[in-house]
Amino acid sequence: MKNTENKYGKWLIWLIYIVLLAVGVPWYWDSGDKTIWFGFPAWVMVAIIVSLILSCLTAWLLQRPWSETPEENNNQ
């Protein structure tokens, strides 16, 4: 059962990365959009926030213990 949880966990992580990258890249913003947040265009703030989230997610994943597959015992 643990293997299926790991498999779905890996897919979920990849899905989160893909969604965040799709949101963070400003390809979908209208070129005429003049929305300003905190003195910056809105697309810049979205890109910065998504970059921060991706950085925190990556740091959190790297600090988690990695699951290691047990090596087969070849005592002959």
BALO-25370 format. One record per residue: residue number from 1; residue in three letters; chain; x, y, z of N, C-alpha, C, O in turn. Coordinates in nm, 2 decimals, always signed. Atoms other than C-alpha are relative to their C-alpha. Example, Ala and Ser with C-alpha at 12.3 -4.5 7.8 and 13.67 -1.06 7.14 Angstrom:
> 1|ALA|A|+0.09|-0.12|+0.00|+1.23|-0.45|+0.78|+0.09|+0.12|+0.00|+0.19|+0.12|+0.07
> 2|SER|A|-0.09|-0.11|+0.00|+1.37|-0.11|+0.71|-0.08|+0.11|+0.08|-0.03|+0.22|+0.09
END
This chain:
> 1|MET|A|+0.08|-0.12|+0.00|+0.00|+0.00|+0.00|+0.09|+0.13|+0.00|+0.05|+0.23|-0.05
> 2|LYS|A|-0.09|-0.11|+0.00|+0.29|+0.23|+0.06|+0.05|+0.04|-0.14|+0.07|+0.16|-0.16
> 3|ASN|A|-0.05|-0.03|+0.14|+0.41|+0.20|-0.30|-0.10|+0.08|-0.08|-0.07|+0.17|-0.15
> 4|THR|A|+0.10|-0.08|+0.07|+0.08|+0.33|-0.43|-0.01|+0.14|+0.05|-0.03|+0.23|-0.02
> 5|GLU|A|+0.00|-0.13|-0.06|+0.09|+0.62|-0.19|+0.12|+0.08|-0.05|+0.10|+0.20|-0.08
> 6|ASN|A|-0.12|-0.07|+0.06|+0.44|+0.71|-0.31|-0.02|+0.03|-0.14|+0.02|+0.14|-0.19
> 7|LYS|A|+0.02|-0.03|+0.14|+0.34|+0.68|-0.67|-0.10|+0.12|-0.02|-0.07|+0.20|-0.10
> 8|TYR|A|+0.09|-0.11|+0.01|+0.04|+0.91|-0.63|+0.06|+0.13|+0.06|+0.03|+0.24|+0.01
> 9|GLY|A|-0.07|-0.11|-0.06|+0.25|+1.14|-0.41|+0.09|+0.07|-0.10|+0.10|+0.19|-0.11
> 10|LYS|A|-0.09|-0.05|+0.10|+0.51|+1.18|-0.69|-0.08|+0.07|-0.11|-0.04|+0.17|-0.16
> 11|TRP|A|+0.08|-0.06|+0.11|+0.24|+1.25|-0.95|-0.06|+0.13|+0.05|-0.07|+0.23|-0.03
> 12|LEU|A|+0.06|-0.13|-0.05|+0.08|+1.51|-0.72|+0.10|+0.11|+0.01|+0.07|+0.22|-0.02
> 13|ILE|A|-0.11|-0.10|-0.01|+0.41|+1.68|-0.67|+0.03|+0.06|-0.14|+0.04|+0.18|-0.16
> 14|TRP|A|-0.03|-0.05|+0.14|+0.47|+1.70|-1.05|-0.12|+0.08|-0.05|-0.10|+0.18|-0.12
> 15|LEU|A|+0.12|-0.08|+0.04|+0.11|+1.82|-1.10|+0.00|+0.14|+0.06|-0.03|+0.24|-0.01
> 16|ILE|A|-0.01|-0.13|-0.06|+0.16|+2.10|-0.85|+0.11|+0.08|-0.06|+0.08|+0.20|-0.09
> 17|TYR|A|-0.11|-0.07|+0.08|+0.49|+2.20|-1.02|-0.05|+0.05|-0.13|-0.03|+0.17|-0.16
> 18|ILE|A|+0.05|-0.04|+0.13|+0.32|+2.21|-1.36|-0.10|+0.11|+0.01|-0.09|+0.21|-0.06
> 19|VAL|A|+0.11|-0.10|-0.02|+0.02|+2.41|-1.24|+0.07|+0.13|+0.05|+0.03|+0.24|-0.01
> 20|LEU|A|-0.06|-0.12|-0.05|+0.24|+2.66|-1.05|+0.08|+0.07|-0.11|+0.08|+0.19|-0.13
> 21|LEU|A|-0.08|-0.05|+0.11|+0.47|+2.70|-1.35|-0.09|+0.07|-0.11|-0.06|+0.17|-0.16
> 22|ALA|A|+0.09|-0.06|+0.10|+0.17|+2.76|-1.58|-0.06|+0.13|+0.05|-0.08|+0.22|-0.03
> 23|VAL|A|+0.06|-0.12|-0.06|+0.03|+3.02|-1.34|+0.11|+0.11|+0.00|+0.08|+0.23|-0.02
> 24|GLY|A|-0.11|-0.10|-0.03|+0.37|+3.19|-1.28|+0.05|+0.06|-0.13|+0.11|+0.17|-0.12
> 25|VAL|A|-0.05|-0.06|+0.13|+0.46|+3.24|-1.65|-0.11|+0.09|-0.05|-0.22|+0.05|-0.07
> 26|PRO|A|+0.10|-0.10|+0.04|+0.28|+3.55|-1.77|-0.05|-0.01|-0.14|-0.08|+0.10|-0.20
> 27|TRP|A|+0.04|+0.01|+0.14|+0.19|+3.42|-2.11|-0.15|+0.02|-0.02|-0.19|+0.06|-0.13
> 28|TYR|A|+0.15|-0.02|+0.01|-0.19|+3.44|-2.04|-0.05|+0.14|+0.03|-0.17|+0.17|+0.02
> 29|TRP|A|+0.04|-0.13|-0.04|-0.19|+3.80|-1.93|-0.02|+0.09|-0.13|+0.05|+0.07|-0.23
> 30|ASP|A|+0.03|-0.09|+0.12|-0.34|+4.06|-2.17|+0.11|+0.10|-0.01|+0.15|+0.16|+0.10
> 31|SER|A|-0.11|-0.09|+0.02|-0.07|+4.28|-2.31|-0.04|+0.15|+0.04|+0.04|+0.23|+0.07
> 32|GLY|A|+0.05|-0.13|-0.04|-0.29|+4.59|-2.24|-0.04|+0.01|+0.14|-0.09|+0.12|+0.18
> 33|ASP|A|+0.03|-0.01|-0.14|-0.34|+4.51|-1.87|+0.09|+0.09|+0.07|+0.21|+0.08|+0.07
> 34|LYS|A|-0.07|-0.10|-0.07|-0.24|+4.80|-1.66|-0.02|-0.01|+0.15|+0.00|+0.09|+0.23
> 35|THR|A|+0.03|+0.01|-0.14|-0.33|+4.66|-1.32|+0.14|+0.01|+0.08|+0.24|-0.06|+0.04
> 36|ILE|A|-0.12|-0.03|-0.08|-0.08|+4.77|-1.05|-0.02|-0.06|+0.14|-0.12|-0.02|+0.20
> 37|TRP|A|+0.00|+0.05|-0.14|-0.01|+4.58|-0.72|+0.13|+0.04|+0.07|+0.23|+0.01|+0.02
> 38|PHE|A|-0.11|-0.04|-0.08|+0.22|+4.74|-0.47|+0.11|+0.07|-0.09|+0.23|+0.05|-0.06
> 39|GLY|A|-0.09|-0.08|+0.08|+0.38|+4.96|-0.74|+0.05|-0.08|-0.12|+0.13|-0.03|-0.20
> 40|PHE|A|-0.05|+0.09|+0.11|+0.44|+4.66|-0.98|-0.12|-0.04|-0.09|-0.23|-0.05|-0.04
> 41|PRO|A|+0.11|+0.06|+0.08|+0.24|+4.53|-1.27|-0.05|-0.13|+0.06|+0.03|-0.20|+0.12
> 42|ALA|A|+0.06|+0.11|-0.07|+0.01|+4.25|-1.15|+0.07|-0.13|-0.05|+0.09|-0.22|+0.04
> 43|TRP|A|-0.06|+0.12|+0.05|+0.18|+3.99|-1.37|+0.14|-0.02|+0.07|+0.18|-0.14|+0.09
> 44|VAL|A|-0.13|+0.01|-0.07|+0.52|+4.07|-1.20|-0.02|-0.06|+0.14|+0.05|-0.15|+0.18
> 45|MET|A|+0.03|+0.04|-0.13|+0.37|+4.02|-0.86|-0.04|-0.15|+0.00|+0.00|-0.23|+0.09
> 46|VAL|A|+0.04|+0.14|+0.01|+0.21|+3.69|-0.96|+0.12|-0.09|-0.03|+0.13|-0.19|+0.04
> 47|ALA|A|-0.12|+0.07|+0.03|+0.54|+3.57|-1.10|+0.09|-0.01|+0.12|+0.15|-0.12|+0.15
> 48|ILE|A|-0.09|+0.01|-0.13|+0.73|+3.66|-0.78|-0.07|-0.09|+0.10|+0.01|-0.16|+0.17
> 49|ILE|A|+0.06|+0.08|-0.10|+0.47|+3.50|-0.56|+0.01|-0.15|-0.03|+0.04|-0.23|+0.05
> 50|VAL|A|-0.01|+0.14|+0.04|+0.46|+3.18|-0.76|+0.15|-0.05|+0.01|+0.17|-0.16|+0.05
> 51|SER|A|-0.14|+0.03|-0.02|+0.84|+3.18|-0.76|+0.04|-0.03|+0.14|+0.11|-0.13|+0.17
> 52|LEU|A|-0.02|+0.02|-0.14|+0.84|+3.21|-0.39|-0.06|-0.13|+0.05|+0.00|-0.21|+0.13
> 53|ILE|A|+0.07|+0.12|-0.04|+0.59|+2.93|-0.35|+0.08|-0.13|-0.05|+0.10|-0.22|+0.02
> 54|LEU|A|-0.08|+0.11|+0.06|+0.79|+2.70|-0.59|+0.13|-0.02|+0.08|+0.17|-0.13|+0.10
> 55|SER|A|-0.12|+0.01|-0.08|+1.11|+2.78|-0.39|-0.02|-0.07|+0.13|+0.05|-0.16|+0.17
> 56|CYS|A|+0.03|+0.06|-0.13|+0.95|+2.69|-0.06|-0.04|-0.15|-0.02|+0.00|-0.23|+0.07
> 57|LEU|A|+0.04|+0.14|+0.02|+0.79|+2.37|-0.20|+0.13|-0.08|-0.03|+0.14|-0.19|+0.02
> 58|THR|A|-0.12|+0.08|+0.03|+1.13|+2.26|-0.34|+0.09|-0.02|+0.13|+0.14|-0.13|+0.15
> 59|ALA|A|-0.08|+0.01|-0.12|+1.31|+2.34|-0.01|-0.07|-0.10|+0.10|+0.00|-0.18|+0.16
> 60|TRP|A|+0.07|+0.10|-0.09|+1.04|+2.14|+0.18|+0.02|-0.14|-0.05|+0.04|-0.23|+0.03
> 61|LEU|A|-0.02|+0.13|+0.05|+1.07|+1.85|-0.05|+0.14|-0.06|+0.02|+0.16|-0.17|+0.05
> 62|LEU|A|-0.13|+0.04|-0.02|+1.44|+1.84|-0.02|+0.03|-0.03|+0.15|+0.13|-0.10|+0.17
> 63|GLN|A|-0.02|+0.03|-0.14|+1.42|+1.84|+0.36|-0.07|-0.13|+0.05|-0.04|-0.18|+0.16
> 64|ARG|A|+0.07|+0.13|-0.04|+1.18|+1.54|+0.37|+0.09|-0.12|-0.03|+0.18|-0.11|-0.11
> 65|PRO|A|-0.08|+0.12|+0.03|+1.34|+1.20|+0.40|-0.04|-0.07|-0.13|-0.16|-0.08|-0.16
> 66|TRP|A|+0.02|+0.06|+0.13|+1.38|+1.03|+0.07|-0.03|-0.15|+0.03|+0.03|-0.22|+0.11
> 67|SER|A|+0.03|+0.14|-0.02|+1.22|+0.69|+0.04|+0.10|-0.08|-0.08|+0.12|-0.06|-0.20
> 68|GLU|A|-0.10|+0.08|+0.06|+1.48|+0.43|-0.04|-0.06|-0.14|-0.02|-0.12|-0.20|+0.07
> 69|THR|A|+0.04|+0.14|+0.03|+1.40|+0.10|-0.21|+0.10|-0.09|+0.07|+0.22|-0.08|+0.05
> 70|PRO|A|-0.09|+0.10|-0.06|+1.54|-0.19|-0.01|+0.08|-0.08|-0.10|+0.02|-0.13|-0.20
> 71|GLU|A|-0.08|+0.08|+0.10|+1.83|-0.36|-0.19|-0.03|-0.15|+0.03|-0.05|-0.19|+0.15
> 72|GLU|A|+0.02|+0.15|-0.02|+1.79|-0.73|-0.25|+0.12|-0.06|+0.07|+0.24|-0.02|+0.04
> 73|ASN|A|-0.11|+0.06|-0.07|+2.00|-0.94|-0.02|+0.06|-0.11|-0.09|-0.01|-0.21|-0.11
> 74|ASN|A|-0.07|+0.10|+0.09|+2.25|-1.13|-0.24|+0.10|-0.08|+0.08|+0.22|-0.08|+0.03
> 75|ASN|A|-0.10|+0.08|-0.08|+2.42|-1.34|+0.03|+0.01|-0.14|-0.06|-0.08|-0.22|-0.05
> 76|GLN|A|-0.02|+0.13|+0.07|+2.55|-1.64|-0.17|+0.12|-0.07|+0.06|+0.15|-0.18|+0.02
END
